[in-house]
Amino acid sequence: MADRDPASLPAEVRAKLAELELELSEGE
């Protein structure tokens, strides 16, 4: 999946990834 451009993903998937990234950054 590393070869896929994030912009090609559905908006809802990008939103979920953004939420997960926020949780990870807040957890550190």
mmJSON file of the N, C-alpha and C atoms, coordinates in Angstrom:
{"data_MODEL":{"atom_site":{
"group_PDB":["ATOM","ATOM","ATOM","ATOM","ATOM","ATOM","ATOM","ATOM","ATOM","ATOM","ATOM","ATOM","ATOM","ATOM","ATOM","ATOM","ATOM","ATOM","ATOM","ATOM","ATOM","ATOM","ATOM","ATOM","ATOM","ATOM","ATOM","ATOM","ATOM","ATOM","ATOM","ATOM","ATOM","ATOM","ATOM","ATOM","ATOM","ATOM","ATOM","ATOM","ATOM","ATOM","ATOM","ATOM","ATOM","ATOM","ATOM","ATOM","ATOM","ATOM","ATOM","ATOM","ATOM","ATOM","ATOM","ATOM","ATOM","ATOM","ATOM","ATOM","ATOM","ATOM","ATOM","ATOM","ATOM","ATOM","ATOM","ATOM","ATOM","ATOM","ATOM","ATOM","ATOM","ATOM","ATOM","ATOM","ATOM","ATOM","ATOM","ATOM","ATOM","ATOM","ATOM","ATOM"],
"id":[1,2,3,4,5,6,7,8,9,10,11,12,13,14,15,16,17,18,19,20,21,22,23,24,25,26,27,28,29,30,31,32,33,34,35,36,37,38,39,40,41,42,43,44,45,46,47,48,49,50,51,52,53,54,55,56,57,58,59,60,61,62,63,64,65,66,67,68,69,70,71,72,73,74,75,76,77,78,79,80,81,82,83,84],
"type_symbol":["N","C","C","N","C","C","N","C","C","N","C","C","N","C","C","N","C","C","N","C","C","N","C","C","N","C","C","N","C","C","N","C","C","N","C","C","N","C","C","N","C","C","N","C","C","N","C","C","N","C","C","N","C","C","N","C","C","N","C","C","N","C","C","N","C","C","N","C","C","N","C","C","N","C","C","N","C","C","N","C","C","N","C","C"],
"label_atom_id":["N","CA","C","N","CA","C","N","CA","C","N","CA","C","N","CA","C","N","CA","C","N","CA","C","N","CA","C","N","CA","C","N","CA","C","N","CA","C","N","CA","C","N","CA","C","N","CA","C","N","CA","C","N","CA","C","N","CA","C","N","CA","C","N","CA","C","N","CA","C","N","CA","C","N","CA","C","N","CA","C","N","CA","C","N","CA","C","N","CA","C","N","CA","C","N","CA","C"],
"label_alt_id":[null,null,null,null,null,null,null,null,null,null,null,null,null,null,null,null,null,null,null,null,null,null,null,null,null,null,null,null,null,null,null,null,null,null,null,null,null,null,null,null,null,null,null,null,null,null,null,null,null,null,null,null,null,null,null,null,null,null,null,null,null,null,null,null,null,null,null,null,null,null,null,null,null,null,null,null,null,null,null,null,null,null,null,null],
"label_comp_id":["MET","MET","MET","ALA","ALA","ALA","ASP","ASP","ASP","ARG","ARG","ARG","ASP","ASP","ASP","PRO","PRO","PRO","ALA","ALA","ALA","SER","SER","SER","LEU","LEU","LEU","PRO","PRO","PRO","ALA","ALA","ALA","GLU","GLU","GLU","VAL","VAL","VAL","ARG","ARG","ARG","ALA","ALA","ALA","LYS","LYS","LYS","LEU","LEU","LEU","ALA","ALA","ALA","GLU","GLU","GLU","LEU","LEU","LEU","GLU","GLU","GLU","LEU","LEU","LEU","GLU","GLU","GLU","LEU","LEU","LEU","SER","SER","SER","GLU","GLU","GLU","GLY","GLY","GLY","GLU","GLU","GLU"],
"label_asym_id":["A","A","A","A","A","A","A","A","A","A","A","A","A","A","A","A","A","A","A","A","A","A","A","A","A","A","A","A","A","A","A","A","A","A","A","A","A","A","A","A","A","A","A","A","A","A","A","A","A","A","A","A","A","A","A","A","A","A","A","A","A","A","A","A","A","A","A","A","A","A","A","A","A","A","A","A","A","A","A","A","A","A","A","A"],
"label_entity_id":["1","1","1","1","1","1","1","1","1","1","1","1","1","1","1","1","1","1","1","1","1","1","1","1","1","1","1","1","1","1","1","1","1","1","1","1","1","1","1","1","1","1","1","1","1","1","1","1","1","1","1","1","1","1","1","1","1","1","1","1","1","1","1","1","1","1","1","1","1","1","1","1","1","1","1","1","1","1","1","1","1","1","1","1"],
"label_seq_id":[1,1,1,2,2,2,3,3,3,4,4,4,5,5,5,6,6,6,7,7,7,8,8,8,9,9,9,10,10,10,11,11,11,12,12,12,13,13,13,14,14,14,15,15,15,16,16,16,17,17,17,18,18,18,19,19,19,20,20,20,21,21,21,22,22,22,23,23,23,24,24,24,25,25,25,26,26,26,27,27,27,28,28,28],
"pdbx_PDB_ins_code":[null,null,null,null,null,null,null,null,null,null,null,null,null,null,null,null,null,null,null,null,null,null,null,null,null,null,null,null,null,null,null,null,null,null,null,null,null,null,null,null,null,null,null,null,null,null,null,null,null,null,null,null,null,null,null,null,null,null,null,null,null,null,null,null,null,null,null,null,null,null,null,null,null,null,null,null,null,null,null,null,null,null,null,null],
"Cartn_x":[0.836,0.0,0.866,2.157,3.062,3.193,2.859,3.001,1.763,0.743,-0.489,-0.429,-0.91,-0.971,-2.16,-1.922,-3.023,-4.181,-3.898,-4.94,-5.929,-5.546,-6.43,-7.418,-7.233,-8.131,-9.403,-10.507,-11.762,-11.576,-12.328,-12.198,-12.411,-13.351,-13.643,-12.469,-11.748,-10.576,-9.464,-9.261,-8.235,-8.585,-9.873,-10.303,-9.989,-10.236,-9.958,-8.462,-7.664,-6.214,-5.755,-6.346,-5.979,-6.306,-7.453,-7.832,-6.825,-6.428,-5.476,-4.13,-3.704,-2.426,-2.473,-3.609,-3.751,-3.653,-4.32,-4.285,-2.861,-2.13,-0.756,0.129,-0.024,0.818,0.491,-0.786,-1.175,-0.716,-0.575,-0.199,1.279,2.085,3.528,3.886],
"Cartn_y":[-1.207,0.0,1.249,1.07,2.216,2.889,2.141,2.706,3.474,3.501,4.214,5.669,6.567,7.981,8.197,8.767,8.997,9.768,10.596,11.408,10.536,9.292,8.407,7.693,7.833,7.179,8.001,7.344,8.058,9.035,10.114,11.15,10.57,9.64,9.083,8.256,7.62,6.839,7.78,8.867,9.843,10.455,10.7,11.269,10.307,9.019,8.028,7.947,8.001,7.97,9.193,10.341,11.561,11.427,10.818,10.623,9.714,8.642,7.707,8.386,9.206,9.908,10.87,11.55,12.464,11.695,10.534,9.731,9.272,8.89,8.428,9.57,10.754,11.887,12.343,12.237,12.649,11.625,10.384,9.322,9.356,10.044,10.064,11.083],
"Cartn_z":[0.0,0.0,0.0,0.258,0.319,-1.046,-2.095,-3.436,-3.876,-3.009,-3.347,-2.882,-3.731,-3.371,-2.44,-1.256,-0.306,-0.931,-1.908,-2.535,-3.305,-3.601,-4.356,-3.445,-2.13,-1.184,-0.995,-0.653,-0.365,0.787,0.783,1.809,3.202,3.336,4.661,5.172,4.261,4.667,5.12,4.362,4.757,6.106,6.349,7.626,8.766,8.554,9.597,9.856,8.795,8.968,9.748,9.472,10.18,11.662,11.973,13.382,14.075,13.406,13.999,14.224,13.261,13.402,14.58,14.769,15.904,17.214,17.276,18.502,18.797,17.762,17.954,18.449,17.848,18.238,19.655,20.043,21.395,22.428,22.017,22.948,23.318,22.526,22.8,23.869],
"occupancy":[1.0,1.0,1.0,1.0,1.0,1.0,1.0,1.0,1.0,1.0,1.0,1.0,1.0,1.0,1.0,1.0,1.0,1.0,1.0,1.0,1.0,1.0,1.0,1.0,1.0,1.0,1.0,1.0,1.0,1.0,1.0,1.0,1.0,1.0,1.0,1.0,1.0,1.0,1.0,1.0,1.0,1.0,1.0,1.0,1.0,1.0,1.0,1.0,1.0,1.0,1.0,1.0,1.0,1.0,1.0,1.0,1.0,1.0,1.0,1.0,1.0,1.0,1.0,1.0,1.0,1.0,1.0,1.0,1.0,1.0,1.0,1.0,1.0,1.0,1.0,1.0,1.0,1.0,1.0,1.0,1.0,1.0,1.0,1.0],
"B_iso_or_equiv":[0.0,0.0,0.0,0.0,0.0,0.0,0.0,0.0,0.0,0.0,0.0,0.0,0.0,0.0,0.0,0.0,0.0,0.0,0.0,0.0,0.0,0.0,0.0,0.0,0.0,0.0,0.0,0.0,0.0,0.0,0.0,0.0,0.0,0.0,0.0,0.0,0.0,0.0,0.0,0.0,0.0,0.0,0.0,0.0,0.0,0.0,0.0,0.0,0.0,0.0,0.0,0.0,0.0,0.0,0.0,0.0,0.0,0.0,0.0,0.0,0.0,0.0,0.0,0.0,0.0,0.0,0.0,0.0,0.0,0.0,0.0,0.0,0.0,0.0,0.0,0.0,0.0,0.0,0.0,0.0,0.0,0.0,0.0,0.0],
"pdbx_formal_charge":[null,null,null,null,null,null,null,null,null,null,null,null,null,null,null,null,null,null,null,null,null,null,null,null,null,null,null,null,null,null,null,null,null,null,null,null,null,null,null,null,null,null,null,null,null,null,null,null,null,null,null,null,null,null,null,null,null,null,null,null,null,null,null,null,null,null,null,null,null,null,null,null,null,null,null,null,null,null,null,null,null,null,null,null],
"auth_seq_id":[1,1,1,2,2,2,3,3,3,4,4,4,5,5,5,6,6,6,7,7,7,8,8,8,9,9,9,10,10,10,11,11,11,12,12,12,13,13,13,14,14,14,15,15,15,16,16,16,17,17,17,18,18,18,19,19,19,20,20,20,21,21,21,22,22,22,23,23,23,24,24,24,25,25,25,26,26,26,27,27,27,28,28,28],
"auth_comp_id":["MET","MET","MET","ALA","ALA","ALA","ASP","ASP","ASP","ARG","ARG","ARG","ASP","ASP","ASP","PRO","PRO","PRO","ALA","ALA","ALA","SER","SER","SER","LEU","LEU","LEU","PRO","PRO","PRO","ALA","ALA","ALA","GLU","GLU","GLU","VAL","VAL","VAL","ARG","ARG","ARG","ALA","ALA","ALA","LYS","LYS","LYS","LEU","LEU","LEU","ALA","ALA","ALA","GLU","GLU","GLU","LEU","LEU","LEU","GLU","GLU","GLU","LEU","LEU","LEU","GLU","GLU","GLU","LEU","LEU","LEU","SER","SER","SER","GLU","GLU","GLU","GLY","GLY","GLY","GLU","GLU","GLU"],
"auth_asym_id":["A","A","A","A","A","A","A","A","A","A","A","A","A","A","A","A","A","A","A","A","A","A","A","A","A","A","A","A","A","A","A","A","A","A","A","A","A","A","A","A","A","A","A","A","A","A","A","A","A","A","A","A","A","A","A","A","A","A","A","A","A","A","A","A","A","A","A","A","A","A","A","A","A","A","A","A","A","A","A","A","A","A","A","A"],
"auth_atom_id":["N","CA","C","N","CA","C","N","CA","C","N","CA","C","N","CA","C","N","CA","C","N","CA","C","N","CA","C","N","CA","C","N","CA","C","N","CA","C","N","CA","C","N","CA","C","N","CA","C","N","CA","C","N","CA","C","N","CA","C","N","CA","C","N","CA","C","N","CA","C","N","CA","C","N","CA","C","N","CA","C","N","CA","C","N","CA","C","N","CA","C","N","CA","C","N","CA","C"],
"pdbx_PDB_model_num":[1,1,1,1,1,1,1,1,1,1,1,1,1,1,1,1,1,1,1,1,1,1,1,1,1,1,1,1,1,1,1,1,1,1,1,1,1,1,1,1,1,1,1,1,1,1,1,1,1,1,1,1,1,1,1,1,1,1,1,1,1,1,1,1,1,1,1,1,1,1,1,1,1,1,1,1,1,1,1,1,1,1,1,1]
}}}
